């Protein structure tokens, strides 16, 4: 047995939810068969944590995961886009601002003027989870048609892409497209310069040959961009110098990988990791085990699948994704650590809820569990879920960035 402490933090993104009539007035966490998660909760400490600070909901995922890693979003948050840019090797120039540039599907809205862009509705924030190969064709075409020496389009992954804008116009808050599905865009559109670029993208993309082919194949067209989450290059302290922990990040989404890069952590690319329901769960678990075998003290495993299922309102897939995470990621990590180390902790929490009823994020506190080998703490919770934890009226951590310190002190 090894006496050096190991810490695994596992984030099933968007796992928390509301009770649904379709599930007998239960949540996906309540319904899912997740014996390992429930065992760890029963034999550990449970509580609630507010990962997203008040007034910082415009980029929930970036701020929440920043906080879970122990960084105060009010100090270190600069939007998700610079993080995603870092992960594909983009260097931001001195006066560059990075924007998330989603490829989305918009459809006709108001019946009296359906052709007006402002009246359209967002049908799908991911354009049917467009492949990176298809997206690359469209992003390169946009860069050719709309790019300048100051505005540059860059392909990232699937529907998630990056726009770099040097000396960009002044901007106010932007809204993420996943939070306004099936709503008319007019109330959420950005200011003139940004809106003009989005309108031009629609004119260019709507009848692009690739989108015509997608419609013929019963796939939603990627017929517009949506700009959001602007930010400049962040300045973050190194995770190891801050915490004393030698850490790794395992994730499929560029936001989390970029966060790991700026934190100076080891960022692992897992074969078959997709950022959606069809990700390679098994390889993520094996990847975490390998990092511990390589001597890492701290491994942060992020799984996007429950979040994407929530956005797409896929009830059955969200439940199944939680079950796959439990069986193929959490259990193997627990079994490995338990067999090889006298001192380890496993922490499990969603970064935020993602509501199947609306397809949007919620910014409410989320349940967390902390399991420490050899601890006599027993929560008494048989089923780890939103209500069983909140009903205990026990631990509540208001500032999410303080969770890591709490974990270290246990």
Long-range contacts (C-beta under 8 A, 24 or more apart in sequence): 1-340, 1-341, 1-342, 2-340, 2-341, 2-342, 3-341, 3-342, 3-343, 4-297, 4-341, 4-343, 5-297, 5-341, 5-343, 5-344, 5-345, 6-292, 6-296, 6-297, 6-298, 6-299, 6-337, 6-341, 6-343, 6-344, 6-345, 7-245, 7-297, 7-298, 7-299, 7-344, 7-345, 7-346, 7-347, 7-407, 8-288, 8-292, 8-298, 8-299, 8-301, 8-333, 8-337, 8-344, 8-345, 8-346, 8-347, 9-68, 9-298, 9-299, 9-300, 9-301, 9-347, 9-348, 10-301, 10-303, 10-325, 10-329, 10-330, 10-333, 10-346, 10-347, 10-348, 11-65, 11-68, 11-300, 11-301, 11-302, 11-303, 11-348, 11-349, 11-350, 11-351, 12-303, 12-305, 12-306, 12-321, 12-322, 12-325, 12-348, 12-350, 13-61, 13-302, 13-303, 13-304, 13-305, 13-306, 13-307, 13-350, 13-351, 13-352, 13-354, 14-304, 14-306, 14-307, 14-308, 14-309, 14-310, 14-311, 14-350, 14-351, 14-352, 14-353, 14-354, 14-361, 15-306, 15-322, 15-325, 15-350, 15-353, 15-354, 16-350, 16-352, 16-353, 16-354, 16-362, 16-364, 16-366, 16-367, 16-386, 17-310, 17-318, 17-353, 17-354, 17-355, 17-356, 17-386, 18-353, 18-355, 18-356, 18-357, 18-362, 20-315, 20-356, 20-357, 22-315, 23-315, 27-385, 27-386, 27-387, 28-306, 28-315, 28-318, 28-319, 28-322, 28-356, 29-322, 29-367, 29-383, 29-384, 29-385, 29-386, 30-383, 30-385, 30-386, 30-387, 31-319, 32-319, 32-322, 32-323, 32-326, 33-323, 33-326, 34-322, 34-323, 34-325, 34-326, 34-330, 34-384, 35-326, 36-326, 36-327, 36-330, 36-331, 36-334, 37-326, 37-330, 37-348, 37-369, 37-384, 38-381, 38-382, 38-383, 38-384, 40-330, 40-334, 40-346, 40-348, 40-369, 40-371, 40-384, 41-348, 41-369, 41-371, 41-379, 41-381, 41-383, 41-384, 41-389, 42-378, 42-379, 42-380, 42-381, 42-382, 43-371, 43-375, 43-377, 43-378, 43-379, 44-346, 44-369, 44-370, 44-371, 44-372, 44-375, 44-377, 44-378, 44-379, 45-369, 45-370, 45-371, 45-372, 45-375, 45-377, 45-379, 45-395, 45-410, 46-367, 46-368, 46-369, 46-370, 46-379, 46-381, 46-384, 46-388, 46-389, 46-392, 46-394, 46-395, 47-367, 47-368, 47-389, 47-394, 47-395, 47-396, 47-397, 48-365, 48-366, 48-367, 48-368, 48-389, 48-390, 48-395, 48-396, 48-397, 49-349, 49-365, 49-366, 49-368, 49-396, 49-397, 49-400, 49-403, 50-364, 50-365, 50-396, 50-397, 50-398, 50-399, 50-400, 51-349, 51-351, 51-352, 51-365, 51-366, 51-400, 51-403, 52-352, 52-363, 52-400, 53-399, 53-400, 57-361, 57-363, 58-173, 58-174, 58-175, 58-176, 58-228, 58-229, 59-176, 59-229, 60-176, 60-351, 60-352, 60-361, 60-363, 61-255, 61-307, 61-351, 61-352, 61-361, 62-229, 62-255, 62-259, 64-351, 64-352, 64-400, 65-255, 65-256, 65-259, 65-302, 65-351, 66-259, 66-401, 67-399, 67-400, 67-401, 67-403, 68-300, 68-349, 68-351, 68-400, 68-403, 68-404, 69-239, 69-259, 69-263, 69-300, 69-404, 70-239, 70-242, 70-243, 70-401, 70-403, 70-404, 70-405, 71-236, 71-263, 71-401, 72-399, 72-401, 73-400, 73-401, 76-234, 76-235, 76-236, 77-231, 77-234, 78-231, 78-232, 78-233, 78-234, 79-229, 79-230, 79-231, 79-232, 80-229, 80-231, 80-255, 80-258, 81-162, 81-229, 81-230, 81-231, 82-231, 82-232, 82-233, 82-234, 82-258, 83-234, 83-254, 83-255, 83-257, 83-258, 83-259, 83-261, 83-262, 84-156, 84-160, 84-162, 84-254, 84-255, 84-258, 85-154, 85-162, 85-164, 85-258, 86-258, 86-261, 86-262, 87-156, 87-254, 87-255, 87-257, 87-258, 87-261, 87-267, 88-154, 88-156, 88-162, 88-254, 90-154, 90-162, 90-164, 92-164, 92-232, 92-233, 93-164, 93-166, 95-166, 95-167, 96-164, 96-165, 96-166, 96-232, 96-233, 97-164, 97-165, 97-166, 97-168, 97-230, 97-231, 97-232, 98-162, 98-163, 98-164, 98-230, 98-231, 98-232, 99-162, 99-163, 99-164, 99-165, 99-168, 99-227, 99-228, 99-229, 99-230, 100-160, 100-161, 100-162, 100-163, 100-176, 100-227, 100-228, 100-229, 101-139, 101-153, 101-161, 101-162, 101-163, 101-225, 101-226, 101-227, 102-126, 102-159, 102-160, 102-161, 102-177, 102-225, 102-226, 102-228, 103-127, 103-130, 103-135, 103-138, 103-139, 103-159, 103-161, 103-222, 103-224, 103-225, 104-159, 104-177, 104-222, 104-223, 104-224, 104-225, 104-226, 105-220, 105-221, 105-222, 105-223, 105-224, 106-185, 106-202, 106-223, 106-224, 109-184, 109-185, 110-184, 117-185, 117-195, 117-198, 117-199, 117-202, 117-224, 118-184, 118-185, 118-186, 118-189, 119-184, 119-185, 119-186, 120-184, 120-185, 120-224, 121-182, 121-183, 121-184, 121-185, 122-177, 122-180, 122-181, 122-182, 122-183, 122-185, 122-226, 123-181, 123-182, 123-220, 124-181, 124-220, 125-159, 125-176, 125-177, 125-178, 125-181, 125-226, 125-311, 126-158, 126-159, 126-308, 126-311, 126-312, 127-159, 127-220, 127-221, 127-222, 127-223, 128-214, 128-219, 128-220, 129-158, 129-159, 129-276, 129-308, 130-158, 130-159, 130-219, 130-222, 131-158, 132-157, 132-158, 134-210, 134-214, 134-222, 135-159, 135-161, 135-222, 137-210, 138-205, 138-208, 138-210, 138-211, 138-222, 141-204, 141-205, 141-208, 142-201, 142-204, 142-205, 142-225, 145-200, 145-204, 146-197, 146-200, 146-201, 146-204, 151-197, 156-254, 157-253, 157-254, 157-275, 158-274, 158-275, 158-276, 159-222, 160-253, 160-254, 161-225, 163-225, 163-227, 168-193, 168-230, 169-193, 169-194, 171-230, 174-227, 174-228, 174-229, 174-230, 175-228, 176-228, 176-229, 176-361, 177-226, 177-228, 178-311, 178-359, 178-360, 178-361, 179-360, 179-361, 180-360, 181-311, 181-358, 181-359, 181-360, 182-359, 190-227, 190-228, 194-227, 197-225, 197-227, 198-224, 198-225, 198-226, 198-227, 201-225, 234-262, 236-262, 236-263, 238-263, 238-264, 239-263, 239-264, 239-265, 239-298, 240-264, 240-265, 243-298, 243-404, 243-408, 245-297, 245-298, 246-295, 246-296, 246-297, 246-298, 247-296, 247-297, 247-298, 247-299, 247-300, 248-288, 248-291, 248-296, 248-298, 248-299, 248-300, 249-299, 249-300, 249-302, 250-284, 250-287, 250-288, 250-291, 250-299, 250-300, 250-301, 250-302, 251-300, 251-301, 251-302, 251-304, 252-279, 252-302, 252-303, 252-304, 253-302, 253-304, 256-300, 256-302, 260-300, 265-300, 266-291, 266-296, 275-304, 275-305, 275-308, 276-304, 276-305, 276-308, 277-305, 277-308, 277-309, 277-314, 277-317, 277-320, 277-321, 279-303, 279-304, 279-305, 281-305, 281-324, 281-325, 281-328, 281-329, 282-328, 282-329, 282-332, 284-328, 284-329, 285-328, 285-329, 285-330, 285-331, 285-332, 285-333, 286-332, 288-329, 288-333, 289-332, 289-333, 289-336, 292-336, 292-337, 292-340, 301-329, 301-333, 303-329, 306-350, 306-354, 307-354, 309-356, 310-354, 310-355, 310-356, 310-359, 311-354, 311-359, 311-360, 312-359, 313-356, 313-357, 313-359, 314-356, 315-356, 318-356, 334-371, 337-373, 338-373, 341-373, 342-373, 342-374, 343-373, 343-374, 344-372, 344-373, 345-370, 345-371, 345-372, 345-373, 345-407, 345-410, 346-370, 346-371, 347-371, 347-407, 348-384, 353-386, 365-390, 365-396, 368-403, 370-407, 370-410, 372-410, 375-410
